[in-house]
Amino acid sequence: EILYGAFYGCKKVTDIVLGDAVTKINEKAFADCTGLKNITFGNGIKSIRYEAFYGCTSLTALNLPSGVTELGISCFHGCSALASIVIPSSVTAIPYDAFGSCTKLSSVTLPDTLTLIDGWAFGYCTSIRTFTFPQGRANLIIYIYPAPLADLRKSWKVITKEDTRFLHCDIKTIDLLPAVLP
């Protein structure tokens, strides 16, 4: 595992290659590594904790391995050069502020295993134009706070809490189709 704050603020680090033996990236391990452009994850990664890559403003691509099961709060917050992400099917929840302020993020592909998108998960991701939600077999709880979206297409039954709001979201299309319930 990579320990808490192990490489915090190492601004000259540009590439990280993590071997298969690394299973956890702890809190703030690579936070504020503003020169970081590329991460190669080993197949052993299961957990990316709180603020692990917070503020890595040069990170352009993110290819999460299929074994990741836990994303921490604000784990990729402020990765402002990140353009697209594909979340693997091993992930069931996108936590609060996970990708907040990723201002160049324009495309997000989510797995059918997803059951929760927490508040501000994609807050202030001002370039997002497409969310891809695959057909799910379960319900999805979405907490959406103001952020402009051009297209939100969903193939599951959406359950929202009273405080969930679409107010001030520039969403042009929402398709809510029946879910296949277990």
N, CA, C and O of each residue as an XYZ file, in Angstrom:
728
protein
N       0.832     -1.191      0.000
C       0.000      0.000      0.000
C       0.872      1.249      0.000
O       2.019      1.220      0.446
N       0.320      2.330     -0.500
C       1.005      3.622     -0.493
C       0.492      4.372      0.722
O      -0.716      4.559      0.871
N       1.385      4.800      1.585
C       1.002      5.398      2.865
C       0.447      6.818      2.740
O       0.623      7.495      1.727
N      -0.220      7.233      3.794
C      -0.816      8.572      3.900
C       0.211      9.643      3.541
O       1.277      9.713      4.152
N      -0.106     10.473      2.556
C       0.738     11.610      2.196
C       2.130     11.270      1.710
O       3.005     12.136      1.713
N       2.364     10.033      1.290
C       3.714      9.579      0.941
C       4.408     10.471     -0.097
O       5.608     10.724      0.013
N       3.679     10.938     -1.082
C       4.269     11.761     -2.139
C       3.564     13.118     -2.239
O       3.602     13.770     -3.282
N       2.937     13.522     -1.171
C       2.163     14.765     -1.152
C       3.011     15.945     -1.648
O       4.105     16.190     -1.140
N       2.499     16.661     -2.632
C       3.152     17.879     -3.106
C       4.418     17.678     -3.914
O       5.164     18.635     -4.122
N       4.685     16.461     -4.380
C       5.869     16.223     -5.220
C       5.553     16.718     -6.631
O       5.064     15.959     -7.468
N       5.827     17.959     -6.878
C       5.404     18.640     -8.102
C       6.170     18.206     -9.351
O       5.703     18.448    -10.464
N       7.322     17.577     -9.195
C       8.118     17.167    -10.355
C       7.820     15.743    -10.821
O       8.315     15.324    -11.868
N       7.025     15.001    -10.066
C       6.647     13.649    -10.477
C       5.701     13.758    -11.666
O       4.681     14.442    -11.580
N       6.028     13.084    -12.790
C       5.186     13.143    -13.984
C       4.502     11.818    -14.295
O       3.421     11.802    -14.885
N       5.117     10.711    -13.905
C       4.562      9.390    -14.207
C       4.648      8.502    -12.977
O       5.635      8.526    -12.242
N       3.593      7.716    -12.765
C       3.576      6.748    -11.668
C       3.195      5.393    -12.247
O       2.218      5.278    -12.987
N       3.968      4.374    -11.906
C       3.642      3.004    -12.279
C       3.525      2.222    -10.973
O       4.492      2.098    -10.220
N       2.336      1.700    -10.718
C       2.087      0.940     -9.498
C       2.010     -0.539     -9.842
O       1.241     -0.938    -10.717
N       2.804     -1.352     -9.159
C       2.822     -2.791     -9.414
C       1.584     -3.492     -8.882
O       0.791     -2.903     -8.149
N       1.428     -4.745     -9.256
C       0.273     -5.539     -8.844
C       0.198     -5.762     -7.340
O      -0.879     -6.057     -6.821
N       1.314     -5.629     -6.624
C       1.326     -5.846     -5.175
C       0.679     -4.690     -4.404
O       0.324     -4.853     -3.236
N       0.523     -3.531     -5.039
C      -0.092     -2.382     -4.368
C      -1.606     -2.556     -4.399
O      -2.210     -2.617     -5.470
N      -2.219     -2.638     -3.203
C      -3.664     -2.858     -3.111
C      -4.435     -1.619     -2.674
O      -5.629     -1.498     -2.947
N      -3.753     -0.699     -1.997
C      -4.440      0.476     -1.476
C      -3.579      1.715     -1.637
O      -2.373      1.690     -1.393
N      -4.228      2.812     -2.059
C      -3.580      4.115     -2.113
C      -4.252      4.954     -1.044
O      -5.413      5.338     -1.181
N      -3.526      5.232      0.008
C      -4.107      5.901      1.170
C      -4.310      7.402      0.961
O      -3.938      7.970     -0.066
N      -4.909      8.010      1.964
C      -5.276      9.412      1.955
C      -4.100     10.302      1.563
O      -3.001     10.182      2.103
N      -4.357     11.193      0.614
C      -3.421     12.231      0.178
C      -2.077     11.704     -0.304
O      -1.094     12.444     -0.331
N      -2.025     10.427     -0.687
C      -0.758      9.811     -1.091
C      -0.059     10.577     -2.206
O       1.160     10.746     -2.175
N      -0.823     11.041     -3.192
C      -0.255     11.782     -4.323
C      -0.907     13.157     -4.480
O      -0.805     13.769     -5.543
N      -1.558     13.635     -3.460
C      -2.248     14.926     -3.531
C      -1.270     16.044     -3.874
O      -0.124     16.056     -3.423
N      -1.750     16.976     -4.680
C      -0.981     18.152     -5.102
C       0.313     17.817     -5.838
O       1.271     18.589     -5.796
N       0.342     16.676     -6.506
C       1.446     16.369     -7.418
C       1.058     17.003     -8.751
O       0.598     16.317     -9.663
N       1.242     18.291     -8.853
C       0.711     19.069     -9.971
C       1.381     18.760    -11.309
O       0.845     19.135    -12.351
N       2.516     18.100    -11.315
C       3.181     17.712    -12.556
C       2.781     16.330    -13.047
O       3.167     15.928    -14.144
N       2.008     15.591    -12.243
C       1.633     14.215    -12.579
C       0.724     14.178    -13.804
O      -0.353     14.773    -13.807
N       1.172     13.465    -14.856
C       0.408     13.372    -16.100
C      -0.184     11.989    -16.326
O      -1.262     11.863    -16.906
N       0.516     10.945    -15.871
C       0.093      9.572    -16.159
C       0.197      8.680    -14.934
O       1.151      8.763    -14.160
N      -0.810      7.824    -14.775
C      -0.790      6.807    -13.729
C      -1.052      5.468    -14.396
O      -2.016      5.317    -15.146
N      -0.192      4.500    -14.120
C      -0.437      3.134    -14.552
C      -0.707      2.325    -13.294
O       0.181      2.122    -12.467
N      -1.949      1.866    -13.162
C      -2.344      1.091    -11.985
C      -2.070     -0.381    -12.227
O      -2.307     -0.896    -13.319
N      -1.568     -1.057    -11.194
C      -1.436     -2.506    -11.249
C      -2.797     -3.144    -11.042
O      -3.750     -2.472    -10.649
N      -2.887     -4.421    -11.301
C      -4.159     -5.132    -11.163
C      -4.563     -5.404     -9.723
O      -5.679     -5.861     -9.476
N      -3.676     -5.133     -8.765
C      -3.988     -5.396     -7.365
C      -4.757     -4.287     -6.655
O      -5.246     -4.501     -5.546
N      -4.878     -3.116     -7.259
C      -5.524     -1.967     -6.607
C      -6.986     -2.263     -6.298
O      -7.761     -2.614     -7.187
N      -7.350     -2.118     -5.031
C      -8.734     -2.299     -4.589
C      -9.329     -0.993     -4.068
O     -10.528     -0.751     -4.206
N      -8.480     -0.150     -3.465
C      -8.979      1.027     -2.775
C      -8.147      2.267     -3.089
O      -6.920      2.253     -2.990
N      -8.852      3.352     -3.475
C      -8.231      4.660     -3.673
C      -8.915      5.580     -2.684
O     -10.078      5.938     -2.868
N      -8.209      5.963     -1.641
C      -8.815      6.620     -0.490
C      -8.973      8.131     -0.646
O      -8.659      8.706     -1.689
N      -9.460      8.745      0.406
C      -9.763     10.175      0.520
C      -8.623     11.050     -0.011
O      -7.489     10.955      0.456
N      -8.934     11.898     -0.986
C      -8.002     12.873     -1.549
C      -6.689     12.273     -2.047
O      -5.669     12.962     -2.059
N      -6.692     11.020     -2.454
C      -5.458     10.353     -2.884
C      -4.753     11.093     -4.023
O      -3.526     11.191     -4.036
N      -5.534     11.616     -4.984
C      -4.962     12.331     -6.128
C      -5.524     13.754     -6.222
O      -5.587     14.333     -7.306
N      -5.918     14.291     -5.111
C      -6.505     15.632     -5.040
C      -5.540     16.669     -5.638
O      -4.368     16.721     -5.267
N      -6.044     17.483     -6.558
C      -5.238     18.585     -7.082
C      -4.126     18.199     -8.037
O      -3.186     18.969     -8.231
N      -4.215     17.016     -8.641
C      -3.220     16.615     -9.644
C      -3.654     17.247    -10.968
O      -4.269     16.590    -11.808
N      -3.332     18.502    -11.138
C      -3.880     19.340    -12.207
C      -3.368     19.015    -13.609
O      -3.910     19.535    -14.584
N      -2.346     18.175    -13.740
C      -1.827     17.810    -15.059
C      -2.256     16.420    -15.505
O      -1.950     16.009    -16.624
N      -2.964     15.689    -14.643
C      -3.401     14.334    -14.960
C      -4.409     14.375    -16.109
O      -5.468     14.991    -15.982
N      -4.088     13.725    -17.226
C      -4.927     13.818    -18.418
C      -5.794     12.595    -18.665
O      -6.843     12.702    -19.301
N      -5.376     11.436    -18.175
C      -6.114     10.202    -18.441
C      -6.237      9.382    -17.169
O      -5.365      9.418    -16.301
N      -7.327      8.647    -17.074
C      -7.552      7.809    -15.899
C      -8.148      6.490    -16.357
O      -9.272      6.446    -16.859
N      -7.398      5.427    -16.183
C      -7.851      4.093    -16.552
C      -7.838      3.241    -15.286
O      -6.829      2.620    -14.953
N      -8.955      3.221    -14.598
C      -9.047      2.463    -13.349
C      -9.119      0.976    -13.656
O      -9.882      0.567    -14.531
N      -8.339      0.156    -12.952
C      -8.376     -1.282    -13.208
C      -9.676     -1.904    -12.707
O     -10.358     -1.338    -11.853
N     -10.006     -3.061    -13.241
C     -11.283     -3.710    -12.951
C     -11.435     -4.178    -11.507
O     -12.550     -4.489    -11.089
N     -10.371     -4.238    -10.743
C     -10.472     -4.690     -9.362
C     -10.775     -3.613     -8.332
O     -11.017     -3.936     -7.169
N     -10.770     -2.340     -8.725
C     -11.036     -1.250     -7.777
C     -12.468     -1.363     -7.274
O     -13.411     -1.409     -8.063
N     -12.621     -1.407     -5.945
C     -13.959     -1.494     -5.353
C     -14.318     -0.251     -4.540
O     -15.495      0.010     -4.291
N     -13.313      0.509     -4.130
C     -13.577      1.667     -3.275
C     -12.906      2.921     -3.819
O     -11.703      2.949     -4.076
N     -13.721      3.957     -3.985
C     -13.215      5.286     -4.294
C     -13.529      6.156     -3.089
O     -14.655      6.142     -2.591
N     -12.547      6.912     -2.618
C     -12.743      7.755     -1.447
C     -13.281      9.130     -1.798
O     -13.231      9.552     -2.954
N     -13.789      9.814     -0.810
C     -14.279     11.180     -0.955
C     -13.157     12.045     -1.539
O     -12.014     11.980     -1.086
N     -13.492     12.842     -2.536
C     -12.555     13.792     -3.171
C     -11.292     13.137     -3.729
O     -10.258     13.796     -3.840
N     -11.359     11.852     -4.083
C     -10.152     11.122     -4.501
C      -9.483     11.709     -5.743
O      -8.261     11.638     -5.869
N     -10.264     12.290     -6.669
C      -9.692     12.905     -7.861
C     -10.150     14.356     -8.002
O     -10.167     14.893     -9.110
N     -10.513     14.982     -6.916
C     -10.979     16.373     -6.936
C      -9.896     17.281     -7.514
O      -8.721     17.167     -7.166
N     -10.312     18.180     -8.398
C      -9.386     19.182     -8.919
C      -8.390     18.684     -9.942
O      -7.406     19.366    -10.228
N      -8.627     17.501    -10.502
C      -7.764     17.010    -11.583
C      -8.266     17.682    -12.862
O      -8.945     17.065    -13.682
N      -7.921     18.931    -13.006
C      -8.545     19.810    -13.992
C      -8.198     19.502    -15.441
O      -8.857     20.036    -16.333
N      -7.196     18.668    -15.726
C      -6.856     18.298    -17.103
C      -7.510     16.987    -17.534
O      -7.431     16.612    -18.703
N      -8.147     16.298    -16.611
C      -8.781     15.007    -16.888
C      -9.956     15.193    -17.844
O     -10.869     15.967    -17.555
N      -9.943     14.487    -18.989
C     -10.967     14.703    -20.022
C     -12.076     13.649    -20.025
O     -13.233     13.982    -20.286
N     -11.751     12.398    -19.744
C     -12.786     11.363    -19.737
C     -12.421     10.268    -18.745
O     -11.252     10.030    -18.440
N     -13.471      9.611    -18.252
C     -13.250      8.495    -17.334
C     -14.235      7.384    -17.656
O     -15.362      7.617    -18.091
N     -13.762      6.166    -17.423
C     -14.610      4.989    -17.493
C     -14.477      4.314    -16.137
O     -13.387      3.907    -15.735
N     -15.597      4.200    -15.441
C     -15.591      3.578    -14.116
C     -15.824      2.076    -14.308
O     -16.791      1.687    -14.963
N     -14.948      1.219    -13.743
C     -15.109     -0.225    -13.936
C     -16.304     -0.791    -13.173
O     -16.803     -0.165    -12.237
N     -16.752     -1.959    -13.571
C     -17.931     -2.581    -12.964
C     -17.720     -3.013    -11.517
O     -18.692     -3.317    -10.825
N     -16.500     -3.049    -11.051
C     -16.230     -3.400     -9.647
C     -16.615     -2.271     -8.687
O     -16.702     -2.494     -7.479
N     -16.844     -1.070     -9.208
C     -17.231      0.088     -8.389
C     -18.752      0.155     -8.303
O     -19.437      0.114     -9.324
N     -19.284      0.260     -7.068
C     -20.739      0.349     -6.888
C     -21.196      1.722     -6.430
O     -22.391      2.016     -6.462
N     -20.254      2.580     -5.999
C     -20.629      3.908     -5.515
C     -19.583      4.943     -5.917
O     -18.379      4.692     -5.853
N     -20.069      6.105     -6.330
C     -19.198      7.256     -6.580
C     -19.435      8.188     -5.391
O     -20.525      8.743     -5.259
N     -18.435      8.370     -4.526
C     -18.650      9.138     -3.306
C     -18.687     10.649     -3.522
O     -18.409     11.162     -4.606
N     -19.034     11.317     -2.464
C     -19.106     12.772     -2.433
C     -17.824     13.382     -3.011
O     -16.722     13.041     -2.580
N     -17.971     14.281     -3.984
C     -16.888     15.088     -4.531
C     -15.753     14.267     -5.169
O     -14.643     14.777     -5.319
N     -16.009     13.030     -5.538
C     -14.945     12.174     -6.080
C     -14.222     12.810     -7.267
O     -12.997     12.741     -7.367
N     -14.993     13.432     -8.167
C     -14.416     14.053     -9.357
C     -14.764     15.534     -9.420
O     -14.781     16.121    -10.502
N     -15.035     16.128     -8.296
C     -15.395     17.544     -8.244
C     -14.311     18.432     -8.826
O     -13.121     18.173     -8.648
N     -14.725     19.475     -9.518
C     -13.819     20.470    -10.104
C     -12.836     19.893    -11.115
O     -11.747     20.434    -11.306
N     -13.219     18.792    -11.764
C     -12.438     18.281    -12.902
C     -12.997     19.014    -14.116
O     -13.832     18.481    -14.847
N     -12.534     20.224    -14.320
C     -13.175     21.170    -15.238
C     -13.085     20.805    -16.715
O     -13.863     21.329    -17.512
N     -12.171     19.932    -17.107
C     -12.095     19.512    -18.515
C     -12.774     18.169    -18.749
O     -12.813     17.683    -19.879
N     -13.305     17.570    -17.699
C     -13.988     16.286    -17.820
C     -15.231     16.465    -18.680
O     -16.143     17.209    -18.320
N     -15.261     15.774    -19.825
C     -16.388     15.952    -20.742
C     -17.201     14.682    -20.953
O     -18.345     14.754    -21.402
N     -16.633     13.521    -20.639
C     -17.331     12.263    -20.871
C     -17.150     11.326    -19.681
O     -16.032     11.104    -19.215
N     -18.264     10.782    -19.197
C     -18.243      9.867    -18.056
C     -19.029      8.619    -18.425
O     -20.193      8.710    -18.815
N     -18.396      7.446    -18.304
C     -19.075      6.181    -18.548
C     -19.137      5.419    -17.233
O     -18.116      5.164    -16.593
N     -20.356      5.060    -16.844
C     -20.595      4.414    -15.559
C     -21.027      2.963    -15.757
O     -21.656      2.639    -16.764
N     -20.696      2.085    -14.804
C     -21.047      0.666    -14.943
C     -22.483      0.374    -14.518
O     -23.108      1.179    -13.828
N     -23.000     -0.772    -14.928
C     -24.351     -1.161    -14.534
C     -24.421     -1.637    -13.082
O     -25.509     -1.896    -12.568
N     -23.283     -1.752    -12.426
C     -23.235     -2.162    -11.020
C     -23.427     -0.986    -10.066
O     -23.575     -1.186     -8.861
N     -23.425      0.212    -10.583
C     -23.485      1.420     -9.759
C     -24.837      1.545     -9.048
O     -25.889      1.405     -9.672
N     -24.798      1.807     -7.743
C     -26.033      1.994     -6.978
C     -26.129      3.381     -6.356
O     -27.195      3.761     -5.874
N     -25.030      4.152     -6.355
C     -25.050      5.470     -5.730
C     -24.105      6.433     -6.431
O     -22.947      6.110     -6.696
N     -24.621      7.620     -6.727
C     -23.779      8.757     -7.111
C     -24.065      9.808     -6.056
O     -25.148     10.392     -6.036
N     -23.113     10.050     -5.191
C     -23.327     10.941     -4.051
C     -23.220     12.408     -4.467
O     -22.793     12.728     -5.576
N     -23.610     13.275     -3.564
C     -23.622     14.708     -3.808
C     -22.267     15.237     -4.248
O     -21.225     14.823     -3.739
N     -22.300     16.141     -5.185
C     -21.125     16.817     -5.705
C     -20.105     15.861     -6.320
O     -18.968     16.263     -6.565
N     -20.481     14.608     -6.574
C     -19.543     13.643     -7.157
C     -18.896     14.205     -8.423
O     -17.722     13.957     -8.697
N     -19.682     14.968     -9.188
C     -19.185     15.602    -10.406
C     -19.442     17.108    -10.359
O     -19.620     17.749    -11.394
N     -19.459     17.658     -9.157
C     -19.722     19.085     -8.981
C     -18.672     19.949     -9.659
O     -17.474     19.676     -9.581
N     -19.136     20.984    -10.316
C     -18.272     21.942    -11.017
C     -17.431     21.294    -12.112
O     -16.360     21.793    -12.459
N     -17.917     20.189    -12.649
C     -17.311     19.596    -13.842
C     -17.998     20.279    -15.023
O     -18.892     19.710    -15.649
N     -17.577     21.478    -15.310
C     -18.292     22.366    -16.222
C     -18.222     21.974    -17.688
O     -18.919     22.566    -18.511
N     -17.397     20.988    -18.038
C     -17.296     20.561    -19.439
C     -18.083     19.292    -19.743
O     -18.143     18.871    -20.898
N     -18.690     18.674    -18.729
C     -19.415     17.424    -18.965
C     -20.575     17.683    -19.904
O     -21.401     18.568    -19.679
N     -20.617     16.889    -20.961
C     -21.706     16.966    -21.927
C     -22.425     15.629    -22.067
O     -23.574     15.587    -22.509
N     -21.760     14.536    -21.696
C     -22.360     13.215    -21.861
C     -22.095     12.332    -20.647
O     -20.953     12.148    -20.226
N     -23.175     11.796    -20.099
C     -23.097     10.745    -19.097
C     -23.653      9.504    -19.755
O     -24.722      9.566    -20.363
N     -22.972      8.385    -19.658
C     -23.491      7.132    -20.198
C     -23.812      6.213    -19.031
O     -22.925      5.783    -18.294
N     -25.104      5.919    -18.878
C     -25.582      5.011    -17.843
C     -26.041      3.736    -18.535
O     -27.036      3.774    -19.260
N     -25.363      2.610    -18.346
C     -25.815      1.363    -18.972
C     -27.072      0.826    -18.284
O     -27.446      1.276    -17.201
N     -27.707     -0.134    -18.930
C     -28.882     -0.779    -18.347
C     -28.480     -1.415    -17.023
O     -27.498     -2.154    -16.962
N     -29.224     -1.135    -15.977
C     -28.915     -1.690    -14.667
C     -29.949     -2.682    -14.210
O     -31.075     -2.693    -14.706
N     -29.575     -3.509    -13.273
C     -30.531     -4.463    -12.728
C     -31.043     -4.013    -11.375
O     -31.873     -4.688    -10.764
N     -30.554     -2.881    -10.905
C     -30.953     -2.370     -9.598
C     -31.296     -0.888     -9.723
O     -31.103     -0.277    -10.774
N     -31.800     -0.335     -8.647
C     -32.099      1.093     -8.626
C     -30.835      1.884     -8.362
O     -29.879      1.375     -7.777
N     -30.839      3.116     -8.792
C     -29.703      4.004     -8.602
C     -30.184      5.236     -7.871
O     -31.190      5.839     -8.243
N     -29.464      5.608     -6.830
C     -29.761      6.845     -6.109
C     -28.789      7.896     -6.609
O     -27.575      7.705     -6.547
N     -29.315      8.996     -7.100
C     -28.481     10.065     -7.623
C     -28.727     11.330     -6.819
O     -29.868     11.757     -6.643
N     -27.663     11.915     -6.343
C     -27.730     13.222     -5.716
C     -27.091     14.183     -6.697
O     -25.874     14.141     -6.879
N     -27.848     15.030     -7.323
C     -27.300     15.961     -8.301
C     -27.435     17.380     -7.790
O     -28.509     17.816     -7.375
N     -26.330     18.082     -7.830
C     -26.268     19.480     -7.448
C     -25.903     20.280     -8.685
O     -25.473     19.687     -9.674
N     -26.052     21.573     -8.676
C     -25.861     22.359     -9.902
C     -24.543     22.097    -10.618
O     -23.461     22.223    -10.045
N     -24.669     21.727    -11.888
C     -23.546     21.562    -12.817
C     -24.162     21.439    -14.191
O     -25.161     20.737    -14.346
N     -23.608     22.092    -15.194
C     -24.228     22.037    -16.515
C     -23.991     20.696    -17.198
O     -22.858     20.220    -17.273
N     -25.047     20.102    -17.686
C     -24.971     18.858    -18.448
C     -25.801     19.032    -19.703
O     -26.912     19.557    -19.636
N     -25.299     18.614    -20.820
C     -26.054     18.739    -22.054
C     -26.972     17.535    -22.259
O     -28.038     17.661    -22.863
N     -26.564     16.376    -21.761
C     -27.330     15.173    -22.040
C     -27.193     14.198    -20.878
O     -26.079     13.828    -20.507
N     -28.300     13.787    -20.308
C     -28.293     12.804    -19.224
C     -29.274     11.720    -19.623
O     -30.488     11.906    -19.534
N     -28.752     10.595    -20.059
C     -29.602      9.486    -20.477
C     -29.399      8.343    -19.510
O     -28.268      7.959    -19.211
N     -30.492      7.805    -19.026
C     -30.443      6.831    -17.961
C     -31.373      5.672    -18.262
O     -32.520      5.889    -18.654
N     -30.906      4.458    -18.089
C     -31.713      3.284    -18.372
C     -32.102      2.538    -17.103
O     -32.219      1.313    -17.130
N     -32.304      3.232    -16.007
C     -32.698      2.578    -14.777
C     -33.763      3.406    -14.089
O     -34.004      4.560    -14.446
N     -34.388      2.808    -13.108
C     -35.349      3.540    -12.300
C     -34.545      4.396    -11.338
O     -33.663      3.890    -10.645
N     -34.838      5.668    -11.291
C     -34.081      6.592    -10.449
C     -34.892      6.912     -9.211
O     -36.056      7.303     -9.299
N     -34.277      6.746     -8.070
C     -34.899      7.111     -6.797
C     -34.127      8.303     -6.256
O     -32.897      8.275     -6.199
N     -34.826      9.328     -5.868
C     -34.159     10.517     -5.353
C     -34.646     10.823     -3.944
O     -35.759     10.454     -3.568
N     -33.825     11.484     -3.186
C     -34.219     11.960     -1.857
C     -34.804     13.352     -2.004
O     -34.632     13.989     -3.043
N     -35.480     13.824     -0.994
C     -36.131     15.136     -1.052
C     -35.152     16.262     -1.371
O     -35.511     17.227     -2.046
N     -33.915     16.140     -0.886
C     -32.971     17.233     -1.108
C     -32.261     17.141     -2.463
O     -31.476     18.023     -2.812
N     -32.530     16.093     -3.213
C     -31.951     15.998     -4.549
C     -32.624     17.032     -5.426
O     -33.848     17.165     -5.398
N     -31.842     17.769     -6.209
C     -32.459     18.776     -7.043
C     -31.732     18.899     -8.370
O     -30.518     18.718     -8.466
N     -32.498     19.206     -9.362
C     -31.965     19.470    -10.685
C     -31.936     20.969    -10.944
O     -31.595     21.407    -12.043
N     -32.290     21.751     -9.940
C     -32.321     23.196    -10.052
C     -30.973     23.728    -10.519
O     -29.935     23.348     -9.979
N     -30.981     24.581    -11.491
C     -29.796     25.220    -12.054
C     -28.892     24.270    -12.833
O     -27.772     24.646    -13.178
N     -29.346     23.048    -13.120
C     -28.586     22.140    -13.969
C     -29.040     22.373    -15.400
O     -30.239     22.383    -15.679
N     -28.110     22.557    -16.287
C     -28.439     22.848    -17.677
C     -28.604     21.553    -18.467
O     -27.989     21.370    -19.518
N     -29.443     20.657    -17.945
C     -29.678     19.369    -18.585
C     -30.724     19.562    -19.672
O     -31.784     20.139    -19.428
N     -30.423     19.075    -20.875
C     -31.357     19.217    -21.985
C     -32.196     17.970    -22.197
O     -33.329     18.072    -22.669
N     -31.669     16.780    -21.859
C     -32.397     15.553    -22.089
C     -32.222     14.601    -20.901
O     -31.107     14.361    -20.438
N     -33.334     14.073    -20.424
C     -33.296     13.033    -19.397
C     -34.219     11.920    -19.868
O     -35.415     12.144    -20.057
N     -33.686     10.752    -20.053
C     -34.503      9.589    -20.411
C     -34.507      8.629    -19.229
O     -33.459      8.100    -18.857
N     -35.656      8.405    -18.645
C     -35.792      7.480    -17.530
C     -36.613      6.292    -18.015
O     -37.813      6.407    -18.261
N     -35.949      5.157    -18.147
C     -36.593      3.966    -18.663
C     -36.727      2.956    -17.533
O     -35.957      3.003    -16.574
N     -37.676      2.056    -17.625
C     -37.873      1.077    -16.544
C     -36.627      0.226    -16.313
O     -35.918     -0.139    -17.250
N     -36.385     -0.074    -15.055
C     -35.254     -0.916    -14.691
C     -35.681     -2.375    -14.719
O     -36.868     -2.693    -14.642
N     -34.712     -3.239    -14.829
C     -34.957     -4.657    -14.681
C     -34.615     -4.965    -13.234
O     -33.441     -5.023    -12.869
N     -35.627     -5.162    -12.415
C     -35.404     -5.377    -10.986
C     -35.130     -6.837    -10.704
O     -35.668     -7.717    -11.376
N     -34.276     -7.105     -9.689
C     -33.958     -8.497     -9.352
C     -35.156     -9.235     -8.819
O     -35.057    -10.417     -8.489
